[in-house]
Amino acid sequence: MLRPTILLRLEGMAVFLLSAIAYARVDGNWWWFAILFLSPDLFMAGYFIDKRVGAAVYNLVHTYAGPALLLAAIWTFGGDHLLWLAFIWTAHIGFDRLSGFGIKYETAFQDTHLQRV
């Protein structure tokens, strides 16, 4: 039986790969992918305020809720030209999960739902 952390990493790999494939299918510019791929990690700057704010801000952009809402807005209101942004975002989250980085607890930046990093 696979441990939950292994399953979550495999899930992250699947999301990363599917997001990259979807990005290619919408003819996304790979330079933009490279430039924006790590941009969600800029939200760790919240930790300069304190651990509680840091975890809240970081987690806000490291859950699939954000890109899901963006995709729902695109589907509802149009704007297919923004699909590439949602795919970069989900690719980043998937890669984080594959790498063992998870949702942060307020105790410390290293404490995640997957492991202590």
N, CA, C and O atoms as a GROMACS GRO file, in nm:
protein
  468
    1MET      N    1   0.084  -0.118   0.000
    1MET     CA    2   0.000   0.000   0.000
    1MET      C    3   0.089   0.125   0.000
    1MET      O    4   0.187   0.133   0.074
    2LEU      N    5   0.054   0.221  -0.084
    2LEU     CA    6   0.131   0.344  -0.091
    2LEU      C    7   0.095   0.437   0.023
    2LEU      O    8  -0.022   0.450   0.060
    3ARG      N    9   0.195   0.500   0.077
    3ARG     CA   10   0.173   0.598   0.184
    3ARG      C   11   0.102   0.720   0.126
    3ARG      O   12   0.118   0.750   0.008
    4PRO      N   13   0.024   0.792   0.208
    4PRO     CA   14  -0.048   0.911   0.160
    4PRO      C   15   0.044   1.015   0.097
    4PRO      O   16   0.007   1.080  -0.001
    5THR      N   17   0.165   1.034   0.154
    5THR     CA   18   0.255   1.133   0.096
    5THR      C   19   0.298   1.094  -0.045
    5THR      O   20   0.315   1.180  -0.131
    6ILE      N   21   0.316   0.965  -0.069
    6ILE     CA   22   0.352   0.918  -0.204
    6ILE      C   23   0.236   0.944  -0.299
    6ILE      O   24   0.256   0.991  -0.411
    7LEU      N   25   0.116   0.913  -0.255
    7LEU     CA   26  -0.002   0.937  -0.339
    7LEU      C   27  -0.018   1.085  -0.371
    7LEU      O   28  -0.050   1.121  -0.485
    8LEU      N   29   0.004   1.172  -0.273
    8LEU     CA   30  -0.008   1.316  -0.298
    8LEU      C   31   0.101   1.366  -0.392
    8LEU      O   32   0.077   1.456  -0.472
    9ARG      N   33   0.219   1.308  -0.384
    9ARG     CA   34   0.325   1.345  -0.479
    9ARG      C   35   0.291   1.297  -0.620
    9ARG      O   36   0.315   1.369  -0.718
   10LEU      N   37   0.237   1.177  -0.631
   10LEU     CA   38   0.194   1.128  -0.763
   10LEU      C   39   0.082   1.216  -0.819
   10LEU      O   40   0.080   1.246  -0.938
   11GLU      N   41  -0.009   1.256  -0.733
   11GLU     CA   42  -0.115   1.346  -0.776
   11GLU      C   43  -0.056   1.478  -0.825
   11GLU      O   44  -0.099   1.532  -0.927
   12GLY      N   45   0.042   1.530  -0.753
   12GLY     CA   46   0.109   1.653  -0.795
   12GLY      C   47   0.177   1.638  -0.930
   12GLY      O   48   0.171   1.729  -1.013
   13MET      N   49   0.240   1.523  -0.952
   13MET     CA   50   0.304   1.497  -1.081
   13MET      C   51   0.200   1.496  -1.193
   13MET      O   52   0.222   1.551  -1.300
   14ALA      N   53   0.087   1.432  -1.167
   14ALA     CA   54  -0.020   1.426  -1.268
   14ALA      C   55  -0.072   1.565  -1.301
   14ALA      O   56  -0.092   1.598  -1.418
   15VAL      N   57  -0.094   1.646  -1.199
   15VAL     CA   58  -0.143   1.782  -1.221
   15VAL      C   59  -0.039   1.864  -1.297
   15VAL      O   60  -0.073   1.938  -1.390
   16PHE      N   61   0.087   1.852  -1.259
   16PHE     CA   62   0.193   1.924  -1.328
   16PHE      C   63   0.198   1.887  -1.476
   16PHE      O   64   0.200   1.974  -1.563
   17LEU      N   65   0.201   1.757  -1.504
   17LEU     CA   66   0.210   1.712  -1.644
   17LEU      C   67   0.087   1.751  -1.725
   17LEU      O   68   0.100   1.798  -1.838
   18LEU      N   69  -0.031   1.731  -1.668
   18LEU     CA   70  -0.154   1.769  -1.740
   18LEU      C   71  -0.162   1.919  -1.763
   18LEU      O   72  -0.209   1.964  -1.867
   19SER      N   73  -0.115   1.997  -1.666
   19SER     CA   74  -0.115   2.143  -1.683
   19SER      C   75  -0.018   2.185  -1.793
   19SER      O   76  -0.050   2.274  -1.873
   20ALA      N   77   0.099   2.122  -1.798
   20ALA     CA   78   0.197   2.154  -1.903
   20ALA      C   79   0.143   2.115  -2.040
   20ALA      O   80   0.162   2.187  -2.138
   21ILE      N   81   0.076   2.001  -2.047
   21ILE     CA   82   0.016   1.958  -2.174
   21ILE      C   83  -0.094   2.054  -2.217
   21ILE      O   84  -0.103   2.093  -2.333
   22ALA      N   85  -0.180   2.093  -2.120
   22ALA     CA   86  -0.287   2.188  -2.152
   22ALA      C   87  -0.229   2.322  -2.195
   22ALA      O   88  -0.281   2.386  -2.287
   23TYR      N   89  -0.120   2.364  -2.130
   23TYR     CA   90  -0.054   2.489  -2.168
   23TYR      C   91  -0.004   2.481  -2.313
   23TYR      O   92  -0.020   2.577  -2.389
   24ALA      N   93   0.054   2.370  -2.349
   24ALA     CA   94   0.100   2.351  -2.486
   24ALA      C   95  -0.017   2.352  -2.584
   24ALA      O   96  -0.006   2.406  -2.694
   25ARG      N   97  -0.129   2.292  -2.544
   25ARG     CA   98  -0.246   2.284  -2.633
   25ARG      C   99  -0.309   2.422  -2.660
   25ARG      O  100  -0.370   2.442  -2.765
   26VAL      N  101  -0.294   2.516  -2.567
   26VAL     CA  102  -0.346   2.651  -2.592
   26VAL      C  103  -0.238   2.741  -2.651
   26VAL      O  104  -0.251   2.863  -2.656
   27ASP      N  105  -0.129   2.677  -2.697
   27ASP     CA  106  -0.017   2.748  -2.760
   27ASP      C  107   0.041   2.856  -2.670
   27ASP      O  108   0.072   2.967  -2.715
   28GLY      N  109   0.057   2.822  -2.542
   28GLY     CA  110   0.119   2.916  -2.449
   28GLY      C  111   0.264   2.941  -2.484
   28GLY      O  112   0.333   2.852  -2.534
   29ASN      N  113   0.309   3.060  -2.457
   29ASN     CA  114   0.448   3.098  -2.482
   29ASN      C  115   0.533   3.043  -2.368
   29ASN      O  116   0.511   3.077  -2.251
   30TRP      N  117   0.629   2.960  -2.400
   30TRP     CA  118   0.709   2.893  -2.296
   30TRP      C  119   0.800   2.989  -2.221
   30TRP      O  120   0.843   2.958  -2.110
   31TRP      N  121   0.829   3.103  -2.278
   31TRP     CA  122   0.904   3.204  -2.203
   31TRP      C  123   0.820   3.256  -2.089
   31TRP      O  124   0.869   3.274  -1.977
   32TRP      N  125   0.692   3.280  -2.116
   32TRP     CA  126   0.602   3.324  -2.007
   32TRP      C  127   0.588   3.215  -1.902
   32TRP      O  128   0.582   3.245  -1.783
   33PHE      N  129   0.582   3.091  -1.944
   33PHE     CA  130   0.575   2.979  -1.850
   33PHE      C  131   0.696   2.983  -1.757
   33PHE      O  132   0.683   2.974  -1.635
   34ALA      N  133   0.815   2.997  -1.816
   34ALA     CA  134   0.938   2.999  -1.736
   34ALA      C  135   0.943   3.120  -1.643
   34ALA      O  136   0.986   3.109  -1.528
   35ILE      N  137   0.898   3.234  -1.692
   35ILE     CA  138   0.903   3.356  -1.611
   35ILE      C  139   0.803   3.351  -1.496
   35ILE      O  140   0.835   3.391  -1.384
   36LEU      N  141   0.682   3.303  -1.521
   36LEU     CA  142   0.575   3.307  -1.421
   36LEU      C  143   0.562   3.182  -1.335
   36LEU      O  144   0.488   3.182  -1.237
   37PHE      N  145   0.632   3.077  -1.370
   37PHE     CA  146   0.616   2.950  -1.300
   37PHE      C  147   0.638   2.962  -1.150
   37PHE      O  148   0.563   2.903  -1.072
   38LEU      N  149   0.737   3.035  -1.107
   38LEU     CA  150   0.767   3.048  -0.965
   38LEU      C  151   0.701   3.171  -0.900
   38LEU      O  152   0.721   3.195  -0.781
   39SER      N  153   0.624   3.247  -0.976
   39SER     CA  154   0.564   3.369  -0.920
   39SER      C  155   0.473   3.344  -0.799
   39SER      O  156   0.469   3.431  -0.712
   40PRO      N  157   0.400   3.233  -0.788
   40PRO     CA  158   0.322   3.213  -0.666
   40PRO      C  159   0.407   3.209  -0.539
   40PRO      O  160   0.358   3.237  -0.430
   41ASP      N  161   0.534   3.174  -0.552
   41ASP     CA  162   0.620   3.169  -0.435
   41ASP      C  163   0.655   3.308  -0.382
   41ASP      O  164   0.707   3.321  -0.271
   42LEU      N  165   0.628   3.412  -0.459
   42LEU     CA  166   0.649   3.548  -0.409
   42LEU      C  167   0.558   3.577  -0.289
   42LEU      O  168   0.587   3.666  -0.209
   43PHE      N  169   0.450   3.501  -0.277
   43PHE     CA  170   0.356   3.522  -0.168
   43PHE      C  171   0.410   3.472  -0.034
   43PHE      O  172   0.344   3.490   0.068
   44MET      N  173   0.527   3.412  -0.032
   44MET     CA  174   0.588   3.377   0.095
   44MET      C  175   0.640   3.502   0.165
   44MET      O  176   0.681   3.496   0.281
   45ALA      N  177   0.637   3.614   0.096
   45ALA     CA  178   0.678   3.741   0.157
   45ALA      C  179   0.590   3.775   0.277
   45ALA      O  180   0.631   3.853   0.363
   46GLY      N  181   0.471   3.718   0.285
   46GLY     CA  182   0.385   3.740   0.401
   46GLY      C  183   0.451   3.697   0.531
   46GLY      O  184   0.413   3.744   0.638
   47TYR      N  185   0.549   3.608   0.522
   47TYR     CA  186   0.620   3.563   0.642
   47TYR      C  187   0.705   3.675   0.702
   47TYR      O  188   0.747   3.664   0.817
   48PHE      N  189   0.730   3.782   0.626
   48PHE     CA  190   0.802   3.896   0.683
   48PHE      C  191   0.717   3.966   0.788
   48PHE      O  192   0.770   4.032   0.877
   49ILE      N  193   0.584   3.952   0.779
   49ILE     CA  194   0.495   4.011   0.878
   49ILE      C  195   0.490   3.923   1.002
   49ILE      O  196   0.527   3.966   1.112
   50ASP      N  197   0.446   3.799   0.985
   50ASP     CA  198   0.452   3.698   1.090
   50ASP      C  199   0.409   3.564   1.031
   50ASP      O  200   0.366   3.557   0.916
   51LYS      N  201   0.420   3.458   1.111
   51LYS     CA  202   0.393   3.322   1.061
   51LYS      C  203   0.246   3.303   1.023
   51LYS      O  204   0.215   3.234   0.926
   52ARG      N  205   0.156   3.363   1.100
   52ARG     CA  206   0.013   3.347   1.073
   52ARG      C  207  -0.025   3.410   0.940
   52ARG      O  208  -0.091   3.348   0.857
   53VAL      N  209   0.018   3.533   0.919
   53VAL     CA  210  -0.010   3.604   0.794
   53VAL      C  211   0.061   3.534   0.678
   53VAL      O  212   0.004   3.517   0.570
   54GLY      N  213   0.185   3.495   0.701
   54GLY     CA  214   0.262   3.427   0.597
   54GLY      C  215   0.194   3.301   0.549
   54GLY      O  216   0.182   3.278   0.429
   55ALA      N  217   0.150   3.217   0.643
   55ALA     CA  218   0.082   3.092   0.606
   55ALA      C  219  -0.048   3.121   0.531
   55ALA      O  220  -0.077   3.056   0.432
   56ALA      N  221  -0.124   3.218   0.578
   56ALA     CA  222  -0.252   3.250   0.515
   56ALA      C  223  -0.233   3.300   0.371
   56ALA      O  224  -0.303   3.256   0.280
   57VAL      N  225  -0.140   3.390   0.351
   57VAL     CA  226  -0.116   3.446   0.218
   57VAL      C  227  -0.056   3.341   0.125
   57VAL      O  228  -0.098   3.329   0.009
   58TYR      N  229   0.040   3.266   0.175
   58TYR     CA  230   0.102   3.160   0.095
   58TYR      C  231  -0.002   3.056   0.053
   58TYR      O  232  -0.010   3.018  -0.064
   59ASN      N  233  -0.082   3.011   0.148
   59ASN     CA  234  -0.183   2.909   0.120
   59ASN      C  235  -0.290   2.959   0.024
   59ASN      O  236  -0.346   2.880  -0.052
   60LEU      N  237  -0.318   3.087   0.028
   60LEU     CA  238  -0.419   3.145  -0.061
   60LEU      C  239  -0.388   3.117  -0.208
   60LEU      O  240  -0.478   3.092  -0.287
   61VAL      N  241  -0.261   3.122  -0.244
   61VAL     CA  242  -0.223   3.100  -0.384
   61VAL      C  243  -0.166   2.961  -0.409
   61VAL      O  244  -0.124   2.931  -0.521
   62HIS      N  245  -0.164   2.876  -0.307
   62HIS     CA  246  -0.111   2.741  -0.325
   62HIS      C  247  -0.217   2.633  -0.305
   62HIS      O  248  -0.184   2.520  -0.269
   63THR      N  249  -0.340   2.668  -0.329
   63THR     CA  250  -0.448   2.569  -0.334
   63THR      C  251  -0.508   2.575  -0.475
   63THR      O  252  -0.492   2.674  -0.546
   64TYR      N  253  -0.575   2.470  -0.512
   64TYR     CA  254  -0.635   2.465  -0.645
   64TYR      C  255  -0.761   2.552  -0.655
   64TYR      O  256  -0.816   2.566  -0.764
   65ALA      N  257  -0.806   2.609  -0.545
   65ALA     CA  258  -0.926   2.693  -0.547
   65ALA      C  259  -0.905   2.817  -0.635
   65ALA      O  260  -0.995   2.855  -0.710
   66GLY      N  261  -0.789   2.878  -0.627
   66GLY     CA  262  -0.762   2.999  -0.706
   66GLY      C  263  -0.770   2.974  -0.856
   66GLY      O  264  -0.846   3.040  -0.926
   67PRO      N  265  -0.691   2.879  -0.908
   67PRO     CA  266  -0.700   2.852  -1.051
   67PRO      C  267  -0.837   2.796  -1.092
   67PRO      O  268  -0.880   2.818  -1.205
   68ALA      N  269  -0.904   2.724  -1.002
   68ALA     CA  270  -1.038   2.674  -1.034
   68ALA      C  271  -1.136   2.790  -1.051
   68ALA      O  272  -1.220   2.790  -1.141
   69LEU      N  273  -1.125   2.890  -0.963
   69LEU     CA  274  -1.210   3.009  -0.976
   69LEU      C  275  -1.178   3.086  -1.103
   69LEU      O  276  -1.268   3.137  -1.170
   70LEU      N  277  -1.050   3.095  -1.137
   70LEU     CA  278  -1.011   3.162  -1.261
   70LEU      C  279  -1.068   3.088  -1.382
   70LEU      O  280  -1.122   3.151  -1.473
   71LEU      N  281  -1.058   2.956  -1.383
   71LEU     CA  282  -1.115   2.877  -1.493
   71LEU      C  283  -1.267   2.892  -1.499
   71LEU      O  284  -1.324   2.899  -1.608
   72ALA      N  285  -1.333   2.896  -1.385
   72ALA     CA  286  -1.478   2.914  -1.382
   72ALA      C  287  -1.517   3.051  -1.437
   72ALA      O  288  -1.615   3.063  -1.510
   73ALA      N  289  -1.440   3.153  -1.402
   73ALA     CA  290  -1.467   3.288  -1.454
   73ALA      C  291  -1.445   3.293  -1.605
   73ALA      O  292  -1.524   3.355  -1.676
   74ILE      N  293  -1.341   3.230  -1.652
   74ILE     CA  294  -1.314   3.225  -1.797
   74ILE      C  295  -1.427   3.153  -1.868
   74ILE      O  296  -1.474   3.198  -1.973
   75TRP      N  297  -1.472   3.042  -1.812
   75TRP     CA  298  -1.581   2.965  -1.873
   75TRP      C  299  -1.711   3.044  -1.872
   75TRP      O  300  -1.788   3.040  -1.969
   76THR      N  301  -1.737   3.116  -1.763
   76THR     CA  302  -1.862   3.190  -1.748
   76THR      C  303  -1.864   3.319  -1.830
   76THR      O  304  -1.962   3.348  -1.899
   77PHE      N  305  -1.756   3.395  -1.823
   77PHE     CA  306  -1.755   3.528  -1.882
   77PHE      C  307  -1.672   3.538  -2.010
   77PHE      O  308  -1.668   3.644  -2.072
   78GLY      N  309  -1.608   3.431  -2.049
   78GLY     CA  310  -1.520   3.436  -2.166
   78GLY      C  311  -1.379   3.473  -2.123
   78GLY      O  312  -1.350   3.484  -2.004
   79GLY      N  313  -1.295   3.492  -2.218
   79GLY     CA  314  -1.157   3.526  -2.188
   79GLY      C  315  -1.064   3.409  -2.205
   79GLY      O  316  -0.971   3.389  -2.126
   80ASP      N  317  -1.089   3.331  -2.309
   80ASP     CA  318  -1.005   3.213  -2.334
   80ASP      C  319  -0.857   3.249  -2.343
   80ASP      O  320  -0.770   3.163  -2.323
   81HIS      N  321  -0.828   3.375  -2.372
   81HIS     CA  322  -0.689   3.417  -2.383
   81HIS      C  323  -0.617   3.412  -2.247
   81HIS      O  324  -0.495   3.432  -2.242
   82LEU      N  325  -0.689   3.387  -2.138
   82LEU     CA  326  -0.627   3.378  -2.005
   82LEU      C  327  -0.610   3.235  -1.955
   82LEU      O  328  -0.562   3.213  -1.844
   83LEU      N  329  -0.649   3.138  -2.036
   83LEU     CA  330  -0.635   2.998  -1.995
   83LEU      C  331  -0.491   2.963  -1.959
   83LEU      O  332  -0.467   2.889  -1.863
   84TRP      N  333  -0.398   3.015  -2.033
   84TRP     CA  334  -0.257   2.986  -2.011
   84TRP      C  335  -0.215   3.020  -1.868
   84TRP      O  336  -0.132   2.950  -1.810
   85LEU      N  337  -0.271   3.128  -1.813
   85LEU     CA  338  -0.236   3.170  -1.678
   85LEU      C  339  -0.281   3.065  -1.575
   85LEU      O  340  -0.207   3.033  -1.481
   86ALA      N  341  -0.402   3.013  -1.592
   86ALA     CA  342  -0.451   2.910  -1.501
   86ALA      C  343  -0.365   2.784  -1.509
   86ALA      O  344  -0.342   2.718  -1.408
   87PHE      N  345  -0.319   2.751  -1.629
   87PHE     CA  346  -0.238   2.630  -1.645
   87PHE      C  347  -0.099   2.646  -1.583
   87PHE      O  348  -0.045   2.550  -1.529
   88ILE      N  349  -0.041   2.764  -1.590
   88ILE     CA  350   0.086   2.789  -1.522
   88ILE      C  351   0.066   2.776  -1.371
   88ILE      O  352   0.148   2.717  -1.301
   89TRP      N  353  -0.043   2.832  -1.323
   89TRP     CA  354  -0.072   2.830  -1.179
   89TRP      C  355  -0.089   2.687  -1.129
   89TRP      O  356  -0.030   2.650  -1.027
   90THR      N  357  -0.169   2.607  -1.200
   90THR     CA  358  -0.188   2.469  -1.155
   90THR      C  359  -0.060   2.387  -1.171
   90THR      O  360  -0.034   2.297  -1.092
   91ALA      N  361   0.019   2.417  -1.273
   91ALA     CA  362   0.147   2.347  -1.290
   91ALA      C  363   0.238   2.375  -1.170
   91ALA      O  364   0.304   2.285  -1.120
   92HIS      N  365   0.240   2.500  -1.125
   92HIS     CA  366   0.322   2.536  -1.010
   92HIS      C  367   0.278   2.459  -0.886
   92HIS      O  368   0.361   2.402  -0.815
   93ILE      N  369   0.148   2.457  -0.860
   93ILE     CA  370   0.098   2.387  -0.741
   93ILE      C  371   0.129   2.237  -0.752
   93ILE      O  372   0.174   2.176  -0.655
   94GLY      N  373   0.106   2.180  -0.868
   94GLY     CA  374   0.136   2.039  -0.888
   94GLY      C  375   0.283   2.008  -0.865
   94GLY      O  376   0.317   1.908  -0.803
   95PHE      N  377   0.370   2.095  -0.917
   95PHE     CA  378   0.514   2.074  -0.899
   95PHE      C  379   0.553   2.085  -0.752
   95PHE      O  380   0.636   2.009  -0.703
   96ASP      N  381   0.491   2.180  -0.681
   96ASP     CA  382   0.516   2.191  -0.537
   96ASP      C  383   0.479   2.062  -0.466
   96ASP      O  384   0.556   2.013  -0.384
   97ARG      N  385   0.362   2.007  -0.497
   97ARG     CA  386   0.318   1.882  -0.432
   97ARG      C  387   0.412   1.767  -0.469
   97ARG      O  388   0.446   1.685  -0.384
   98LEU      N  389   0.452   1.761  -0.594
   98LEU     CA  390   0.547   1.658  -0.638
   98LEU      C  391   0.678   1.670  -0.560
   98LEU      O  392   0.740   1.569  -0.526
   99SER      N  393   0.719   1.792  -0.532
   99SER     CA  394   0.845   1.817  -0.462
   99SER      C  395   0.833   1.801  -0.310
   99SER      O  396   0.932   1.810  -0.239
  100GLY      N  397   0.711   1.777  -0.261
  100GLY     CA  398   0.693   1.758  -0.118
  100GLY      C  399   0.653   1.882  -0.042
  100GLY      O  400   0.647   1.880   0.080
  101PHE      N  401   0.627   1.990  -0.114
  101PHE     CA  402   0.583   2.114  -0.048
  101PHE      C  403   0.432   2.116  -0.045
  101PHE      O  404   0.366   2.088  -0.145
  102GLY      N  405   0.378   2.150   0.069
  102GLY     CA  406   0.233   2.148   0.083
  102GLY      C  407   0.181   2.276   0.143
  102GLY      O  408   0.250   2.378   0.150
  103ILE      N  409   0.057   2.269   0.184
  103ILE     CA  410  -0.008   2.380   0.250
  103ILE      C  411   0.062   2.403   0.384
  103ILE      O  412   0.093   2.308   0.456
  104LYS      N  413   0.086   2.529   0.416
  104LYS     CA  414   0.164   2.564   0.535
  104LYS      C  415   0.077   2.572   0.660
  104LYS      O  416  -0.037   2.618   0.655
  105TYR      N  417   0.133   2.526   0.770
  105TYR     CA  418   0.072   2.548   0.901
  105TYR      C  419   0.128   2.676   0.959
  105TYR      O  420   0.233   2.724   0.917
  106GLU      N  421   0.057   2.732   1.056
  106GLU     CA  422   0.099   2.858   1.116
  106GLU      C  423   0.220   2.844   1.208
  106GLU      O  424   0.278   2.944   1.250
  107THR      N  425   0.259   2.722   1.239
  107THR     CA  426   0.370   2.701   1.333
  107THR      C  427   0.504   2.743   1.276
  107THR      O  428   0.585   2.805   1.346
  108ALA      N  429   0.530   2.709   1.149
  108ALA     CA  430   0.656   2.745   1.084
  108ALA      C  431   0.642   2.721   0.934
  108ALA      O  432   0.560   2.641   0.890
  109PHE      N  433   0.723   2.791   0.856
  109PHE     CA  434   0.720   2.776   0.710
  109PHE      C  435   0.747   2.631   0.669
  109PHE      O  436   0.695   2.584   0.569
  110GLN      N  437   0.829   2.562   0.747
  110GLN     CA  438   0.868   2.426   0.713
  110GLN      C  439   0.758   2.323   0.741
  110GLN      O  440   0.765   2.211   0.690
  111ASP      N  441   0.658   2.359   0.820
  111ASP     CA  442   0.552   2.265   0.856
  111ASP      C  443   0.441   2.268   0.752
  111ASP      O  444   0.370   2.368   0.738
  112THR      N  445   0.427   2.157   0.678
  112THR     CA  446   0.325   2.150   0.573
  112THR      C  447   0.236   2.029   0.595
  112THR      O  448   0.264   1.944   0.680
  113HIS      N  449   0.130   2.021   0.519
  113HIS     CA  450   0.038   1.908   0.531
  113HIS      C  451   0.101   1.779   0.477
  113HIS      O  452   0.048   1.670   0.500
  114LEU      N  453   0.211   1.789   0.408
  114LEU     CA  454   0.278   1.671   0.354
  114LEU      C  455   0.392   1.623   0.445
  114LEU      O  456   0.413   1.503   0.462
  115GLN      N  457   0.463   1.718   0.501
  115GLN     CA  458   0.581   1.681   0.582
  115GLN      C  459   0.641   1.806   0.643
  115GLN      O  460   0.597   1.917   0.614
  116ARG      N  461   0.740   1.788   0.726
  116ARG     CA  462   0.821   1.901   0.772
  116ARG      C  463   0.939   1.911   0.674
  116ARG      O  464   1.020   1.819   0.665
  117VAL      N  465   0.946   2.021   0.604
  117VAL     CA  466   1.048   2.040   0.500
  117VAL      C  467   1.176   2.088   0.562
  117VAL      O  468   1.274   2.110   0.491
   0.00000   0.00000   0.00000
